[in-house]
């Protein structure tokens, strides 16, 4: 009897230790997009060199350091290259893509993310971080109204600028999920070689996407020409839009913002609905969804007030409030959205 009790106690002890080990292991392996906590990252490279020797297919070997929960810098070898179009040509900090070998990301938060996009502020100005934070905020707002999104994670970057005699700069940026990782989450695939008409997209995801684009004042996208928009094919050959790149919007309104010649507005802060026509009931159903989420939308905005000046924050709130005013006014809603939809 004594042996039996002792054996039971030993088994209980072993079980408890196993639980502790499993918990600690899962904590240490928290994946990149499992948390909204800001990541501390240190990077060192020459921007000039990166621009000159990398392109869509050529990477350079670099190192990054990621701060652990124990406040220790952990070194990670990566491959890095420039990407993008407008910001690559016009911004001081180019948008980047990093690739991490399987052996280097194993057991880290990056374990499931071989490829990751990096978004930095455009310039070195004092207000650059505010515009970056507003763009990141747009991604968070999109998560409130659609399930088909690119996941993001904000990072605080200590950048050692090798072009400036190893000058250290403190900037914020964010990591953006890779296209194929989004597709894997939904057991789907990104449509790459076909032009997809907007009318072929699933009604509800498409209209939620289009309302969101109008909410943030974005006209700089095209699903047909795959400009700042991807098409995700779900099981059953259902097609849904994936939006990204929200800097050229009325909500962010950076100094370099430009309006496309293809749309009839003068400023990015002028709203224009660019969605395709659907059954009227779909428009009204999505309108109700957005109105139900109005309070939550402004809660998300308040989370990023610390990154903006008081005037920038007030303008962000005012800009979004104007969109909800459109939804609440029956006549304006009909004129600016329902009757303004595109047939082609």
C-alpha positions as CSV (number, residue, x, y, z in Angstrom):
1,X,0.0,0.0,0.0
2,X,2.8,2.4,0.9
3,X,4.6,1.5,-2.4
4,X,1.4,2.3,-4.3
5,X,0.9,5.7,-2.7
6,X,4.6,6.6,-3.3
7,X,4.2,5.5,-6.9
8,X,1.1,7.7,-7.3
9,X,3.0,10.6,-5.8
10,X,5.9,10.1,-8.2
11,X,3.5,9.9,-11.2
12,X,1.8,13.1,-10.0
13,X,5.2,14.9,-9.7
14,X,6.3,13.7,-13.2
15,X,3.0,14.9,-14.6
16,X,3.3,18.3,-13.0
17,X,6.9,18.6,-14.3
18,X,5.7,17.7,-17.8
19,X,3.0,20.4,-17.6
20,X,5.6,23.0,-16.5
21,X,8.0,21.9,-19.3
22,X,5.2,22.1,-21.9
23,X,4.0,25.5,-20.8
24,X,7.6,26.9,-20.8
25,X,8.3,25.4,-24.2
26,X,5.1,26.9,-25.7
27,X,5.9,30.2,-24.2
28,X,9.4,30.3,-25.6
29,X,7.9,29.3,-29.0
30,X,5.2,32.0,-29.2
31,X,4.8,32.6,-32.9
32,X,5.3,35.9,-34.6
33,X,1.6,36.9,-35.1
34,X,0.3,35.4,-31.9
35,X,0.8,38.6,-29.9
36,X,0.3,42.3,-30.4
37,X,3.2,43.2,-28.2
38,X,5.8,45.4,-29.9
39,X,9.0,43.5,-30.8
40,X,12.5,45.0,-30.2
41,X,14.8,44.4,-33.1
42,X,18.3,45.6,-33.9
43,X,19.5,45.8,-37.5
44,X,22.8,47.0,-39.1
45,X,23.3,47.4,-42.8
46,X,24.1,49.9,-45.6
47,X,21.0,51.2,-47.3
48,X,23.0,52.3,-50.3
49,X,24.6,48.9,-50.7
50,X,21.3,47.1,-50.2
51,X,19.7,49.2,-53.0
52,X,22.6,48.6,-55.3
53,X,23.1,44.8,-54.9
54,X,19.6,43.4,-54.2
55,X,16.5,43.1,-56.3
56,X,13.4,40.8,-56.7
57,X,15.6,37.7,-56.9
58,X,18.9,38.7,-55.2
59,X,19.4,38.7,-51.4
60,X,22.3,39.7,-49.3
61,X,23.3,38.0,-46.0
62,X,22.7,40.1,-42.9
63,X,22.2,39.7,-39.2
64,X,19.4,40.9,-37.0
65,X,19.1,40.8,-33.2
66,X,15.8,40.2,-31.5
67,X,15.3,41.0,-27.8
68,X,14.1,38.0,-25.8
69,X,11.6,38.2,-22.9
70,X,14.7,38.1,-20.7
71,X,15.9,41.4,-22.3
72,X,18.8,39.6,-24.0
73,X,19.7,40.2,-27.7
74,X,19.5,37.0,-29.7
75,X,21.4,37.0,-33.0
76,X,19.7,35.6,-36.1
77,X,21.2,35.3,-39.6
78,X,18.8,36.4,-42.4
79,X,18.8,37.2,-46.1
80,X,17.6,40.6,-47.0
81,X,16.5,42.5,-50.2
82,X,14.7,45.6,-51.3
83,X,11.1,45.4,-52.6
84,X,8.3,47.7,-53.7
85,X,7.9,50.4,-56.3
86,X,7.0,53.9,-55.2
87,X,8.5,53.8,-51.8
88,X,11.6,52.0,-53.1
89,X,12.2,55.0,-55.5
90,X,11.1,57.8,-53.3
91,X,11.8,57.0,-49.6
92,X,15.0,57.1,-47.6
93,X,14.2,53.7,-45.9
94,X,13.2,51.2,-48.6
95,X,10.6,48.5,-47.9
96,X,12.4,45.2,-47.4
97,X,11.8,41.5,-47.6
98,X,13.7,39.1,-45.3
99,X,14.1,35.4,-45.7
100,X,15.1,33.1,-42.8
101,X,16.4,29.6,-43.2
102,X,14.6,26.8,-41.4
103,X,17.5,26.0,-39.1
104,X,17.8,29.6,-38.0
105,X,14.1,30.2,-37.2
106,X,13.5,26.8,-35.5
107,X,12.4,27.3,-31.9
108,X,11.9,31.0,-32.4
109,X,8.8,33.2,-32.9
110,X,9.7,33.2,-36.6
111,X,9.4,29.4,-36.9
112,X,6.5,29.5,-39.3
113,X,7.6,32.5,-41.3
114,X,10.2,31.8,-43.9
115,X,9.5,35.1,-45.7
116,X,8.4,38.3,-44.1
117,X,7.9,41.8,-45.5
118,X,9.3,44.8,-43.5
119,X,7.8,48.2,-43.6
120,X,9.8,51.2,-42.4
121,X,8.9,55.0,-42.3
122,X,9.5,56.7,-45.5
123,X,11.7,59.5,-44.3
124,X,14.0,60.5,-41.4
125,X,11.7,63.4,-40.4
126,X,10.4,63.8,-36.9
127,X,6.9,63.0,-38.0
128,X,7.8,59.9,-40.0
129,X,7.0,57.5,-37.2
130,X,3.5,59.0,-36.9
131,X,2.7,58.2,-40.5
132,X,4.1,54.7,-40.1
133,X,1.9,54.2,-37.0
134,X,-1.2,55.3,-38.8
135,X,-0.5,52.9,-41.7
136,X,0.0,50.1,-39.2
137,X,-3.3,51.2,-37.5
138,X,-5.1,50.8,-40.9
139,X,-4.1,47.1,-40.9
140,X,-5.5,46.8,-37.4
141,X,-8.7,48.4,-38.5
142,X,-9.1,46.1,-41.4
143,X,-8.9,43.1,-39.0
144,X,-12.0,44.5,-37.3
145,X,-14.1,44.3,-40.5
146,X,-12.7,41.4,-42.4
147,X,-11.2,38.0,-41.7
148,X,-9.2,38.0,-44.9
149,X,-6.2,40.1,-43.9
150,X,-2.4,40.2,-43.8
151,X,-1.3,39.8,-40.2
152,X,1.1,42.4,-38.8
153,X,3.4,43.0,-35.8
154,X,4.8,46.4,-34.8
155,X,8.5,46.6,-34.0
156,X,10.8,49.1,-32.3
157,X,14.0,49.2,-34.3
158,X,17.5,50.1,-33.3
159,X,19.0,50.7,-36.7
160,X,22.8,50.9,-37.1
161,X,23.2,53.0,-40.2
162,X,26.4,51.9,-41.9
163,X,26.0,54.8,-44.4
164,X,26.3,57.2,-41.4
165,X,29.4,55.9,-39.7
166,X,27.4,53.3,-37.7
167,X,25.1,56.0,-36.4
168,X,22.3,54.5,-34.3
169,X,18.7,55.5,-35.1
170,X,15.5,54.6,-33.2
171,X,12.6,54.1,-35.5
172,X,9.4,52.1,-35.5
173,X,8.3,49.7,-38.3
174,X,6.2,46.6,-38.7
175,X,6.4,43.1,-40.1
176,X,3.9,42.0,-42.7
177,X,2.8,38.4,-43.3
178,X,3.8,36.8,-46.6
179,X,1.2,36.2,-49.3
180,X,1.6,32.4,-49.2
181,X,1.3,32.3,-45.4
182,X,-2.0,34.0,-45.6
183,X,-3.1,31.5,-48.2
184,X,-2.0,28.6,-46.0
185,X,-4.1,29.9,-43.1
186,X,-7.2,29.5,-45.3
187,X,-6.2,26.4,-47.2
188,X,-6.2,28.5,-50.3
189,X,-3.8,29.9,-52.8
190,X,-2.9,33.3,-54.2
191,X,-4.1,33.8,-57.8
192,X,-1.0,35.0,-59.6
193,X,-1.3,34.5,-63.3
194,X,-4.9,35.6,-64.0
195,X,-6.7,39.0,-64.0
196,X,-9.8,38.7,-61.9
197,X,-12.8,41.0,-62.5
198,X,-14.1,42.5,-59.2
199,X,-17.6,41.1,-60.0
200,X,-16.2,37.6,-59.6
201,X,-15.3,38.1,-56.0
202,X,-17.5,36.8,-53.2
203,X,-20.1,39.4,-52.4
204,X,-19.7,39.9,-48.6
205,X,-15.8,39.9,-48.4
206,X,-15.7,42.2,-51.5
207,X,-18.1,44.7,-50.1
208,X,-16.5,44.7,-46.7
209,X,-13.1,45.3,-48.4
210,X,-14.6,48.2,-50.5
211,X,-16.3,49.8,-47.5
212,X,-13.0,49.6,-45.6
213,X,-11.1,51.2,-48.5
214,X,-13.5,54.1,-48.6
215,X,-13.4,54.4,-44.8
216,X,-9.6,55.0,-44.8
217,X,-9.8,57.0,-48.0
218,X,-7.9,54.6,-50.3
219,X,-8.2,54.7,-54.1
220,X,-4.7,53.5,-54.8
221,X,-5.6,49.8,-55.5
222,X,-6.7,47.6,-58.2
223,X,-7.6,43.9,-57.9
224,X,-7.7,43.5,-61.7
225,X,-4.1,44.8,-62.1
226,X,-2.9,43.4,-58.8
227,X,-1.9,46.8,-57.5
228,X,-1.9,46.9,-53.7
229,X,-4.4,44.0,-53.8
230,X,-4.1,40.2,-54.0
231,X,-6.8,37.7,-54.9
232,X,-7.1,34.7,-52.6
233,X,-8.8,31.6,-53.9
234,X,-10.5,29.6,-51.1
235,X,-11.6,26.0,-51.3
236,X,-14.5,25.7,-53.7
237,X,-12.9,28.2,-56.0
238,X,-14.3,31.1,-54.0
239,X,-12.4,34.4,-54.6
240,X,-11.8,37.1,-52.0
241,X,-9.7,40.3,-52.0
242,X,-6.6,40.8,-49.8
243,X,-5.8,44.5,-49.3
244,X,-2.4,45.9,-48.3
245,X,-0.2,49.0,-48.6
246,X,-2.3,51.7,-47.0
247,X,0.2,54.6,-46.9
248,X,-1.3,56.5,-49.8
249,X,-4.6,57.1,-48.1
250,X,-6.6,59.9,-46.6
251,X,-6.3,58.4,-43.1
252,X,-2.5,58.3,-43.2
253,X,-2.1,61.4,-45.6
254,X,1.7,61.4,-45.8
255,X,3.5,64.4,-47.4
256,X,4.3,62.3,-50.5
257,X,0.7,61.1,-51.1
258,X,-0.5,61.3,-54.7
259,X,-3.8,60.7,-56.4
260,X,-4.0,58.5,-59.4
261,X,-4.9,60.0,-62.7
262,X,-7.5,57.2,-63.1
263,X,-9.8,58.6,-60.4
264,X,-11.7,61.8,-60.3
265,X,-10.6,63.3,-57.0
266,X,-8.0,66.0,-56.2
267,X,-6.7,64.9,-52.8
268,X,-6.2,61.5,-51.0
269,X,-8.5,62.9,-48.3
270,X,-11.4,63.1,-50.8
271,X,-13.5,59.9,-50.5
272,X,-14.5,57.9,-53.5
273,X,-16.3,54.5,-53.5
274,X,-14.5,52.2,-55.9
275,X,-16.4,48.9,-55.3
276,X,-18.3,47.0,-57.9
277,X,-22.1,46.9,-57.9
278,X,-23.9,44.2,-55.9
279,X,-27.4,43.5,-54.8
280,X,-28.7,46.4,-52.7
281,X,-29.3,44.1,-49.7
282,X,-25.6,43.4,-49.6
283,X,-24.7,47.1,-49.3
284,X,-27.2,47.6,-46.5
285,X,-26.1,44.5,-44.6
286,X,-22.4,45.5,-44.7
287,X,-23.4,49.0,-43.6
288,X,-25.1,47.6,-40.5
289,X,-22.0,45.6,-39.8
290,X,-19.8,48.7,-39.9
291,X,-22.2,50.7,-37.8
292,X,-22.2,48.0,-35.1
293,X,-18.4,48.2,-35.1
294,X,-18.1,52.0,-34.9
295,X,-17.2,52.1,-31.2
296,X,-14.6,49.4,-31.6
297,X,-13.1,51.2,-34.6
298,X,-12.4,54.3,-32.5
299,X,-11.1,52.2,-29.6
300,X,-8.4,50.8,-32.0
301,X,-7.6,54.4,-33.1
302,X,-7.1,55.4,-29.5
303,X,-4.5,52.7,-29.1
304,X,-2.2,54.7,-31.4
305,X,-2.7,58.2,-30.1
306,X,0.7,58.1,-28.4
307,X,2.4,58.0,-31.8
308,X,0.7,61.1,-33.1
309,X,0.6,64.8,-32.3
310,X,-2.7,65.9,-30.8
311,X,-3.7,67.5,-34.1
312,X,-2.9,64.3,-36.1
313,X,-5.0,62.3,-33.7
314,X,-7.9,64.7,-33.9
315,X,-7.7,64.7,-37.7
316,X,-7.7,60.8,-37.8
317,X,-10.8,60.7,-35.6
318,X,-12.5,63.4,-37.6
319,X,-11.7,61.7,-40.9
320,X,-13.1,58.3,-39.8
321,X,-16.2,60.0,-38.2
322,X,-17.0,61.5,-41.6
323,X,-17.3,58.0,-43.0
324,X,-19.7,56.9,-40.4
325,X,-21.7,60.1,-40.9
326,X,-22.1,58.9,-44.6
327,X,-23.3,55.6,-43.4
328,X,-25.9,57.1,-41.1
329,X,-27.4,59.5,-43.6
330,X,-29.7,57.5,-45.9
331,X,-29.6,59.9,-48.8
332,X,-25.8,60.4,-48.7
333,X,-25.2,56.7,-48.3
334,X,-27.3,56.0,-51.4
335,X,-25.6,58.6,-53.5
336,X,-22.0,58.1,-52.4
337,X,-22.0,54.3,-52.2
338,X,-25.0,52.4,-53.5
339,X,-25.4,54.5,-56.7
340,X,-21.7,55.2,-57.0
341,X,-20.7,51.5,-57.4
342,X,-18.8,50.4,-60.6
343,X,-20.3,48.2,-63.3
344,X,-17.0,47.6,-65.0
